[in-house]
Amino acid sequence: MRIVVDSYAWIELFIGSSEGEKVRERMLEADRVFTPGIVLAEIARKYHREGVEREAIRERLRLIVETSEIIPIDEEVALESASCYEDLLSRADERGIGKPSLFDAIILATARMREAKVLTGDEHFRELPETLWLD
């Protein structure tokens, strides 16, 4: 199986939670592991905002780069992201949850384009066929 690891999953892995353990197991079982490049920025922003030292942030980012294939945003990902955002927005409205982020759309686009599952616990992905849910 191919998986796309989103920010939620990476953060759980770094925390060392029970969900993080499931992330580690799924990654070890996967044929290929992808991370959209934008996830690196999202994780760096989160830890910077929390006051984590720059070198510690760099180490976490380095781990992501060493254990997954980083997928850049190119024109195909950008186009697919636009469609994915509309899909996620419609589902969020139906379920009465907050709007998805553009990050979410890029992650979903990456998964769809690579015929992969998104490894996540983010509510915006719940019940999507591309989701590999962390319980």
C-alpha angles and dihedrals in degrees: 000000000000118000137191112209112213128203093264091057095045091050092050089051091051092047090052093229126157087260088051089055089054089051090054092049093048091049092052091049095047124102090214133008121206132187121188110234090236089066088067089058093045092051093045090051092050095050094041090053088051092053097249112162116261094241092053089051090049090053092053091049090048090054090053092049092048096048102040142035109257112224116206125212107257129166093275093052089046092053094045090047091060091056092043092052091056090049093049092045092052092049092047091052091049092050096042096238129132123281117280119244127243084247088064092051092050091049092050092046090052091052095047093048092050097040089241138137123247110235103214152123093209110129092223089070098045113128095007112134089232093058127107098191124215110218 
